[in-house]
Amino acid sequence: MARITRSASKVSKPAAKSTQSVKASEKKNAKKSEKVSKEIEQAVAEEKEEEEEVDFQLPSDSDDNEEKEEKEDGETSEEESDSELAVHEDVINESGESTNKSGHTITKPISENKNKKKSDNNSKRGVIYIGRLPSGFEEKELKTYFQQFGDITRLRLSRNKKTGHSKHYAFIEFKDEEVAKIAVETMNNYLLMGHLLKCTVLSEDKIHENLFVGANKKFKVIPFKKISLAHHDKKRTVEEWEALNDKHLKSIENKQKKLKEKGINFDLSEL
């Protein structure tokens, strides 16, 4: 009996300890929650006090002085702007003079670039013909040589379409007609590489619309021989060879008939 009572007492002791620990943890949590709630209430109260507080400042003498200075600066700037508007609203005469509202005359200088553009647009362009050009004297040489007289706008050397060789005459268009006349006067009957050059100024009636087609372009010679060799030596199928043979036989027959009609007895098949 004594052994059973001891074991029961041992079992009852840890249960008592667990209840005490639970109560202690509950007390700690309650204290923490009270502290947090107090801190939140204090923060809310401080925010309300800050919103209610308003800073009031009395105007000082320095502020009055600053306002006066600002007003004076504004008046001066308005006066300057009025004077600038008066200059911009001038009535400009054809001679370049402008009359102000106050009666003063202001002369405005005309830019040189505008005068140059007007003169370039109004000036006529001169076209010249150059004949008897030596071989080797082509576009590059013509441009570098005749550029000493003035600005060249367009240049065209006449060439053979098949071979690409020069036909020994060219047409040059200068920016000014007077420059073209001076170039013709100096270069007509001029001996160049054993050739006497012939230069003339072309009138507007003689200038064709397509005279300068392909001007100011580097001429590229078309290799017709290479193209024809490539076409002749290309690989052909059996059907293509048969078609070529039939064509050759037909041409021989036609030639044989023409010879018989003229009374010539000759067999072309033996060739």
HELIX and SHEET records of a PDB file:
HELIX    1   1 ALA A    2  GLU A   52  1                                  51    
HELIX    2   2 ASP A   61  HIS A   88  1                                  28    
HELIX    3   3 GLU A  112  ASN A  122  1                                  11    
HELIX    4   4 GLU A  139  PHE A  146  1                                   8    
HELIX    5   5 GLU A  177  MET A  187  1                                  11    
HELIX    6   6 PHE A  224  HIS A  232  1                                   9    
HELIX    7   7 VAL A  238  GLU A  261  1                                  24    
HELIX    8   8 LEU A  268  GLU A  270  5                                   3    
SHEET    1   A 3 VAL A  91  ILE A  92  0                                        
SHEET    2   A 3 GLU A  97  THR A  99 -1                                        
SHEET    3   A 3 THR A 105  THR A 107 -1                                        
SHEET    1   B 4 ILE A 152  ARG A 159  0                                        
SHEET    2   B 4 SER A 166  PHE A 174 -1                                        
SHEET    3   B 4 GLY A 126  GLY A 131 -1                                        
SHEET    4   B 4 LYS A 198  LEU A 202 -1                                        
SHEET    1   C 2 LEU A 191  LEU A 192  0                                        
SHEET    2   C 2 HIS A 195  LEU A 196 -1                                        
END                                                                             
